[in-house]
Each structure stands twice: as C-alpha cells, then as structure tokens.
Amino acid sequence: MQIADRCVVSFHYSLTDDAGEVIDTSSGRAPLAYLHGVGNIVPGLEAELAGRQVGDAFKVSVSPEQGYGVHHEGLVQQVPRDALAGVDSVEVGMEFHTQGPQGMLAVAVTAVDGETVTIDGNHPLAGKTLNFDIEVIEVRQATDEEAQHGHVHGVGGVEH
C-alpha cells in the first residue's frame, strides 16, 4: 500500500541539523505514527512520504519554509524581568505561554541580563534545514474514527 491521504503511517527517523548533530531520533523507541494528509507532521516531510511504502528508506532535506518556518525577528522581544511575575528564578531555556495578538503563544527564554529577559516566540527549529533519515515501517488505512479526529489512535498514536 502506498502512502496517501487517510493512511496511518509509522516510520523510524533520525533528524539532524546541517552540522550533522542529531536533533531527535526514534532509535530505541517505537516508530512515529501519524495520519497522512492532515498536517500532523511538517509539510515538507509529509510531501516526501507521499507515494512511499513499507520498507522504503530514504534521506530528505526539508527547507525552513516547508519545516518549522523561517525565523521571525519580530517574535524575539526583550521584556522587563517583572513581566514574569510569580517566577522566582528566570533561566535560559524556560518556556512560558503568553497571550499574543493572534491568541496564545509559546515563548522560550533565550537570555537573562539583569532585569531584562529576552523571549523568543519562534519554534526552536525555525529557520533550520531539517535533514531526515527515514524508514517506513507500516502503512494502513485510517479507521473512520481516526479520519474524523484527524490523528492516529492506538499503538504509537493518541489514546482517548
């Protein structure tokens, strides 16, 4: 069976940056399962998986535009330390949710300089080329319930 819309796909992967550093991998874990055609994974990888089948192994580079987007400097801001009221110790790497013009926004602390905190609303992989090493493990038709819910149920997917 070839990967197409309404298919549940399970694959092993290794994700590296342009320097060859491993960012994430399914090695030693269950394969990643997703519902094809509904945007559960980055668009560039989903497009490369279309038409593949069990046993296919391949490498693909996904541009920032087809991955987590380009890095937007407008999402990087410096805020006064007291804007994070109720947090005793603010450290680089901490993540918060804040209300933005388009709704809730996840931000990460990227610098702390005295009473000034730099926060970044970009995805941590924004602006980066994503280099995947993929092996397709399973392809099956989605159940009606999975198709209606827009995600995989069961092993490797969402249980509810």
N, C-alpha and C positions, 0 to 999 in steps of 0.2 A: 504494500500500500504506500502510495506517495503522500507526502505531507501536503495538505491543502486545508482550506478553511473548515472548521468544525472537526479537526483532528486533534486528539490529545497526543502530544509528542513528549517523549522522555529522552534526554541526552546528557552525556557527560561532557564537561567542558573544563578548559583552563583559560583564564583571562589574564593577559599580560599587557603591560604598557610598552611604549616604543623602545624602552631600555631593556626589555626582556624580563622585568620584575613581575612576579606573579601577584596579581591583584586579588584574584579569587579563583577557586577551583572546586570541583565536585569530587576530586580524588579522595577516596576514603569515606565518601558519603554516598547516599542514594543519588541517582541522576535527578536533574531538574526536570520537572513535568510542567507543561503549560498547554493552554488551549490556543491553537493556531488561528490567527485572523482577527483577534480581538484586542491586540496591543498589550498582551501580558509581558512581552519582552521588548527590548529596544527594536525599533523598526528595521534597522539595517541587518540585524541578525535574523529577524523573522523572515525578511525577504530572501536571505541566503538559504534558509532552511526549506523554503517552498520547493516542492518537487523532489526533495530528497527522500530516502527510505532507510529502513533498518539496515545497519551495517555501514552506512556511509560515514566516512571520516574525512574531515577537511579542515583547512585553516582559512580564516577570513579576517580582514581588517575592516572595521566599521568606523567611518568618519564621525567626528563630533556631531555633525548635523543629523546623522542617522543613528546616533547613540544617545547620549545624555544632553545633547545640545552644546552650543558654544558657550563660553564663559562670558557672562554679562557683568561688566564692572559696576553697573547700576545696582546690582544686588549685593555689593560689598559696601558696608557702611561702618562708620565709627560712631559709637553711642557712648553716652556717659555711663560709668560703672553703676550709678544708682538707677539706671533704666532696668537693671536686672534685680529689682528689689526682691528680697526674700532669699537670695542666693548668697550664702556666706563666703564661699571661695570660688571665684570665677577662674577657670583654667582653659587653656587652648585645648580644643577637641570637644569641649562640652557642646551639647546640642539643645536647642530650645525651639518651641513653636511660638510664633508671633502672628498677630493679625496684620495682614498687608492689604493693599487696595483691592486685590482680587481674592481675598479670603486668607485662610491660614497658610503660613509659610514656615517651613523648617529652616532654621539657620544654625550655623556652626560658628563657634568662637575660633578665630584664626590668630588673634593677637590680643595681649593684655599689656597695656602700657600705663601704669599708674591708675588714674581714674578714667582712662579711655579704653573701651573694648571694641575690637574690630570683629564684626559678624559678617558671614557670607551666606547668602541665600541660594547660591548655585549648588547643584548636585556636586558631590565630591569628584565625580568623573567628567563634569562638564569641561569641554574644550580638549578632551583627550581622545586620541585614536584608540579604539578597543581592538585588541588582537586576540581572537578566539581560536582555540584548537578544539574541534567538536567531534563527537562520535554519537551518532543516532542509535539509541538503544531500543526504543519501542515507538510504534505509531499505531493508533487505533481511532475508530470513530468516537466522537464525544457522545455521551448519553444526552438525552433531551434535557435533563436537569442541568448538566454541565453547560450545555449550549445556552440555556436560559439564564443561568447565573453568571456566565462569562468567565468561568475558571474551572480548573480541574478539581475533582473530588477524589477522595481515596488516597492510595499509596502515592506519596510524593506530591500530593496536592492538598487542597484545603478540606479539612473535616468540619462539618457543621450539621 
